[in-house]
Amino acid sequence: MNKLEEYLSAHDLSEVHPSDIAKILKQLDDNEFAAALKLVPKDLIGDVALALPDRYFDDVVENLSIDELSHAVAELESDDQVDFLHGLEEIDESIASQVFDTLDDDDKKEIIKLQTYNDNEAGAYMQLELFTAEKNEIVHDVIGRFADLRKAKTIENIQNLFITSSDKKLLYAIGLDDLLIFDFNKTLIENIEQSEDSFEPRKAQDRENIRDVVHYFEEYDLSVMPIVNAYGILLGRITSDDIYDIINEHATEQMYHLAGLDDDAEEYDEIYKTGKKRASWLGINLFTAIFASLVIGLFADTMQSIIALAVLMPIVASMGGNAGTQSLTVVVRQLALGDISQGDAMRIIKKEVLISLMNGIIFAVIMGIVAAIWFDMKMLGAVIALSMIINLFMAGLFGASIPLFLKKMDVDPAIGSSVILTTVTDVVGFFSFLALAKYMLL
């Protein structure tokens, strides 16, 4: 009996969670994976496939028939159905088309509707499964209808009742716990008008940027948010579990971009594809490194005269690079979290410059003393000290300015920032150090 069989035999089907199954599947080799996949309850296959890292999706598709894939999609919520079919299309458009054709008309309509949204729009992430009622419905009837829907497993993961007008415009959002303390014999609107609580919903429009919606969840500690169109008509909802996924994806994307990596390429085991993506950034880095070397070449005579310069020069560039990376990381992360407003740029730049300058002075004094004693040249200590102050000042300035500028240009601040910053700190560090040495020591 393998690990998955042990897990399934020890748990009732209603207690089985897709993430636990995915965790077990990731520990298996290829042959064990294929065999274990057959043991996964058919109703959970879709959720398990989406819980696995992207590189496993090919293996899931290879081991399932069209009918099994179709059943897996049918059991998913609308937003997950779109994700599953998108994954299928990337593997084989023919299989994706066959699976789509086998779905019922309601599922097809919902999938087509969600596919009309761009990846950065809130509508692309909403679930169309909702529990709604009109404002004049009797509470007792609403609760009875909810019980019937739950027994039939038509709706799941419901936390709120969304109350609409006769023309489907969203009016109120009521938690199910609040609904239970209403007067069951009165209408919803009568209970709302008599209550001292406010049931005005925080909502977002379907065309709104999903990152703004993420900030709403974080700012107001929401578990669900209704999505409406430009006319206020209720379309769907976004739940906190989807928001967590978006936050994780965005954080991963930023970390990769700061290192010059493609987050999509890194998910897969294709060495050529991943290597090609990395090579493009390494090529840019090589070009900038050559540029920095040309700056060094301008002072070749100076370096030949004083060998100590070659020993100390990397210290200046390294300190500037690390200080700049600190500023860059802080600003990029704050931009991602929405902690920097449009009028905040100068404050952020000033803060990072002052911090870098303060550290620059401290370490310049330390390194100046070390260099002066090490090579028995007082002026050499002064040269490296001044150079470090200049370079750390520029590191703080550009480390904060680059992502803010890219954001203003509507470019992801993480993309390219590190390459630009490295170029600046290397060139400024080498040039300031060697130029000061030329004019102060020779």
Secondary structure as the mmCIF struct_conf table of DSSP 4:
data_model
#
loop_
_struct_conf.conf_type_id
_struct_conf.id
_struct_conf.beg_label_comp_id
_struct_conf.beg_label_asym_id
_struct_conf.beg_label_seq_id
_struct_conf.end_label_comp_id
_struct_conf.end_label_asym_id
_struct_conf.end_label_seq_id
HELX_RH_AL_P HELX_RH_AL_P1 LYS A 3 ALA A 10
BEND BEND1 HIS A 11 HIS A 11
HELX_RH_3T_P HELX_RH_3T_P1 LEU A 13 GLU A 15
HELX_RH_AL_P HELX_RH_AL_P2 PRO A 18 LEU A 25
TURN_TY1_P TURN_TY1_P1 LYS A 26 GLN A 27
BEND BEND2 LEU A 28 LEU A 28
HELX_RH_AL_P HELX_RH_AL_P3 ASP A 30 LEU A 37
TURN_TY1_P TURN_TY1_P2 LYS A 38 LEU A 39
BEND BEND3 VAL A 40 VAL A 40
HELX_RH_3T_P HELX_RH_3T_P2 LYS A 42 LEU A 44
HELX_RH_AL_P HELX_RH_AL_P4 ILE A 45 ALA A 51
BEND BEND4 LEU A 52 LEU A 52
HELX_RH_3T_P HELX_RH_3T_P3 ASP A 54 TYR A 56
HELX_RH_AL_P HELX_RH_AL_P5 PHE A 57 GLU A 62
TURN_TY1_P TURN_TY1_P3 ASN A 63 ASN A 63
BEND BEND5 LEU A 64 LEU A 64
HELX_RH_AL_P HELX_RH_AL_P6 ILE A 66 ALA A 74
TURN_TY1_P TURN_TY1_P4 GLU A 75 GLU A 75
BEND BEND6 LEU A 76 LEU A 76
HELX_RH_AL_P HELX_RH_AL_P7 SER A 78 ILE A 91
HELX_RH_AL_P HELX_RH_AL_P8 GLU A 93 THR A 102
BEND BEND7 LEU A 103 LEU A 103
HELX_RH_AL_P HELX_RH_AL_P9 ASP A 105 GLN A 115
TURN_TY1_P TURN_TY1_P5 THR A 116 THR A 116
BEND BEND8 TYR A 117 TYR A 117
TURN_TY1_P TURN_TY1_P6 ASP A 119 ASN A 120
STRN STRN1 GLU A 121 GLU A 121
HELX_RH_3T_P HELX_RH_3T_P4 ALA A 122 TYR A 125
STRN STRN2 GLN A 127 GLN A 127
STRN STRN3 THR A 132 GLU A 134
TURN_TY1_P TURN_TY1_P7 LYS A 135 ASN A 136
BEND BEND9 GLU A 137 GLU A 137
STRN STRN4 ILE A 138 ILE A 138
HELX_RH_AL_P HELX_RH_AL_P10 VAL A 139 LYS A 151
TURN_TY1_P TURN_TY1_P8 ALA A 152 LYS A 153
BEND BEND10 THR A 154 ILE A 155
BEND BEND11 ASN A 157 ASN A 157
STRN STRN5 ASN A 160 THR A 164
TURN_TY1_P TURN_TY1_P9 SER A 166 ASP A 167
STRN STRN6 LYS A 169 LYS A 169
STRN STRN7 LEU A 170 GLY A 175
HELX_RH_AL_P HELX_RH_AL_P11 LEU A 176 LEU A 179
TURN_TY1_P TURN_TY1_P10 LEU A 180 ILE A 181
BEND BEND12 PHE A 182 PHE A 182
TURN_TY1_P TURN_TY1_P11 PHE A 184 ASN A 185
BEND BEND13 LYS A 186 LYS A 186
STRN STRN8 THR A 187 THR A 187
HELX_RH_AL_P HELX_RH_AL_P12 LEU A 188 GLN A 194
BEND BEND14 GLU A 196 ASP A 197
HELX_LH_PP_P HELX_LH_PP_P1 GLU A 200 ARG A 202
STRN STRN9 ALA A 204 GLN A 205
TURN_TY1_P TURN_TY1_P12 ASP A 206 ARG A 207
BEND BEND15 GLU A 208 GLU A 208
STRN STRN10 ASN A 209 ASN A 209
HELX_RH_AL_P HELX_RH_AL_P13 ILE A 210 TYR A 220
TURN_TY1_P TURN_TY1_P13 ASP A 221 ASP A 221
BEND BEND16 SER A 223 SER A 223
STRN STRN11 VAL A 224 VAL A 228
TURN_TY1_P TURN_TY1_P14 ALA A 230 TYR A 231
STRN STRN12 ILE A 233 ILE A 233
STRN STRN13 LEU A 234 THR A 239
HELX_RH_AL_P HELX_RH_AL_P14 SER A 240 LEU A 258
TURN_TY1_P TURN_TY1_P15 ALA A 259 GLY A 260
HELX_RH_AL_P HELX_RH_AL_P15 ASP A 263 GLU A 266
TURN_TY1_P TURN_TY1_P16 GLU A 267 GLU A 267
BEND BEND17 TYR A 268 TYR A 268
HELX_RH_AL_P HELX_RH_AL_P16 ILE A 271 GLY A 297
TURN_TY1_P TURN_TY1_P17 LEU A 298 PHE A 299
HELX_RH_AL_P HELX_RH_AL_P17 ALA A 300 SER A 305
TURN_TY1_P TURN_TY1_P18 ILE A 307 ILE A 307
HELX_RH_AL_P HELX_RH_AL_P18 ALA A 308 LEU A 337
TURN_TY1_P TURN_TY1_P19 GLY A 338 GLY A 338
BEND BEND18 ILE A 340 ILE A 340
HELX_RH_3T_P HELX_RH_3T_P5 GLN A 342 ASP A 344
HELX_RH_AL_P HELX_RH_AL_P19 ALA A 345 PHE A 375
TURN_TY1_P TURN_TY1_P20 ASP A 376 ASP A 376
HELX_RH_AL_P HELX_RH_AL_P20 LYS A 378 LYS A 408
TURN_TY1_P TURN_TY1_P21 MET A 409 ASP A 410
BEND BEND19 VAL A 411 VAL A 411
TURN_TY1_P TURN_TY1_P22 PRO A 413 GLY A 416
HELX_RH_AL_P HELX_RH_AL_P21 SER A 417 LEU A 441
#
